[in-house]
Amino acid sequence: MVSVAEMPESTSQTLVNQPAPRPEPQTERGMIEIEHLNFKYGAHQVLHDVSLSIPARAVTAFIGPSGCGKTTLLRCLNRMNDLIDAAQISGGSIRIEGLDINAPGVDVVDLRRRVGMVFQKSNPFPKSIYDNVAYGLRIAGVTRRSLIDEAVEKSLRSAALWEEVRDRLHVSGYGLSGGQQQRLCIARALAVEPEIILMDEPCSALDPIATAKVEELIRQLKQNYTIVIVTHNMQQAGRCSDYTGFFYLGRLIEFDATAKIFSNPGQRQTEEYITGRFG
Amino acid sequence: MIAAPAKARRVRLLQAGIFWLFRIATYFILACATYIFLDIGIKGGRTVFTTTPPFINLPFLTEPPQTLYVFDHEGKKQTLSDRQFRAWKGEHPGVEVDATSIAYSAGGIWPCIVGTALLVVGSMILALGIGISSAIYLSEYSRNGPLIRLVRVAILNLAGVPSIVFGLFGFGLFVIFFGWNVSLIAGWFTLGLMVLPAIITASEESLRAVPQGLREGSLALGASKWQTIRKNVLPYAMPGILTSSILGIARVAGETAPIMFTAAYAMKDEMPWQVAKFTDFFFQGVMALPYHIYVVSSKIPQNEYTEGVQYGAAFVFLFLVMLIALTSIILRERSRSRLSW
């Protein structure tokens, strides 16, 4: 079993420099198990007893109306909620590849390198396209120019952006269109070779054509990555996810294969939401 | 409902009257500023500029202050600086003249320019170091609690302390208690403390202006908090911090009260770099422009010969402060166009 807790803090650096053999995990690589998770912002409980198992190398979508806790749950998976004062897990556990990510001693920096994230609002850094993608590598201590060049090209290709930006790698990422910026953020996340990629409504600010490109990209990425995507767009969940969890008022109402959820949901609330009767 | 014509007229008149009041208040500021700048510009210009090439009174800018000697000799009025006067006496042996001496009114203000520059640079380095560090702590690390609220109140209060109080505080702590005497380093600490609240506030604002998304994006890539701040927050906040800090410099450069007990000498013959050993550099008093203006304007008997150096020094001082402010504005404009989100 992989134990992040036992790794020294500088592990991420050595990992990227020379991919160290990671001990084979007992559970499947990239698999996430959430058990009886409760989450609070101060006194306000946002997640109630959420349990689900997110399979590796598949796209899992969280759907539900605004405020249902789907983004909060997503941000629990790379402990992004640590940044928010008064936000805390008040019960239950999250295991990634068998490791409790909230256990004391877990290196959150290493966790976040393994669990990448793409945000709702595309947030390229005010740097060149190249420097955006290289950022994570440089942070991890990679200094060899050739390694970085290679990783930048590979990541941009994986994010289906290479052909569009290959001639202007050294101009600002802000010069790109909204859809390109979001794919740049995906490329940036891919560059550090995570196992899991979390996407928080990645297409909410994009036009339909850009959305289609990102969705196509998501379908390709699942061959190598475990993807968890939060979306308020049910068609999107239907188009590109393999599994879907429906959340309502902080509870996981239903979790199943996407085809099942959309054709034959087990719960009345799910059906009403999917058919557009509320939400 | 439509108001009766008489009432509508009254409302209109009242409005016009109030607008005029505001307008006059605005023009009053303009008039004051114009008067001050013209007065200093014209009178100071007579000292700083000359009618013959190179059109700038270089000795005034490059020489230390000297005593002016005024006397009549063979029916001709002579106005000579200390050095010229001695040379003149050498050329006229045995001639007894009844000369009036006027302190500081000949020569130039070069040591004051140098002293002010040294004070500004040292105190800014000090204040930027402490100020940016604490701003990073306050805005990036600290959680809002009673202690942090107390710190913020302290910063606000520090900003409201009159400069003469800073001067006395610096005198009591650095000059006497620490035994640094009247020295550059005492002046640096006093001025640095004085400008600290402005720098902390400005730095915090600049840090806050960096979108949260950039921090999250960096953290999500496996950067530590410090790496995030160093690589992806501070570089974008830095132009704003420096811009506001330069305005702080202008203020530091302009203050007389904090340095009059802590760092400023009315007159000093050696330049700051003429010290016996390296450490003496920090423990020497210096001449400074604002203090020099204060001395020549109020500490020596006034007459028609003192005006030149008073206005000349004020002119140079004003010019330097405006130069600093201009630099800040240019920096801000340039960084604005480079960083936008």
HADDOCK unambig.tbl for C-alpha pairs under 7 A between the chains (distance, minus, plus):
assign (segid A and resid 109 and name CA) (segid B and resid 222 and name CA) 4.77 0.50 0.50
assign (segid A and resid 109 and name CA) (segid B and resid 223 and name CA) 6.19 0.50 0.50
assign (segid A and resid 109 and name CA) (segid B and resid 224 and name CA) 5.83 0.50 0.50
assign (segid A and resid 110 and name CA) (segid B and resid 222 and name CA) 6.04 0.50 0.50
assign (segid A and resid 112 and name CA) (segid B and resid 220 and name CA) 5.35 0.50 0.50
assign (segid A and resid 112 and name CA) (segid B and resid 221 and name CA) 6.13 0.50 0.50
assign (segid A and resid 112 and name CA) (segid B and resid 222 and name CA) 4.79 0.50 0.50
assign (segid A and resid 113 and name CA) (segid B and resid 220 and name CA) 6.88 0.50 0.50
assign (segid A and resid 113 and name CA) (segid B and resid 221 and name CA) 5.32 0.50 0.50
assign (segid A and resid 113 and name CA) (segid B and resid 222 and name CA) 4.15 0.50 0.50
assign (segid A and resid 116 and name CA) (segid B and resid 220 and name CA) 5.85 0.50 0.50
assign (segid A and resid 116 and name CA) (segid B and resid 221 and name CA) 6.16 0.50 0.50
assign (segid A and resid 117 and name CA) (segid B and resid 220 and name CA) 5.79 0.50 0.50
assign (segid A and resid 123 and name CA) (segid B and resid 213 and name CA) 5.79 0.50 0.50
assign (segid A and resid 123 and name CA) (segid B and resid 214 and name CA) 6.18 0.50 0.50
assign (segid A and resid 123 and name CA) (segid B and resid 217 and name CA) 6.70 0.50 0.50
assign (segid A and resid 125 and name CA) (segid B and resid 214 and name CA) 6.26 0.50 0.50
assign (segid A and resid 126 and name CA) (segid B and resid 339 and name CA) 6.78 0.50 0.50
assign (segid A and resid 136 and name CA) (segid B and resid 221 and name CA) 5.44 0.50 0.50
assign (segid A and resid 136 and name CA) (segid B and resid 222 and name CA) 6.91 0.50 0.50
assign (segid A and resid 139 and name CA) (segid B and resid 223 and name CA) 5.97 0.50 0.50
assign (segid A and resid 189 and name CA) (segid B and resid 221 and name CA) 6.32 0.50 0.50
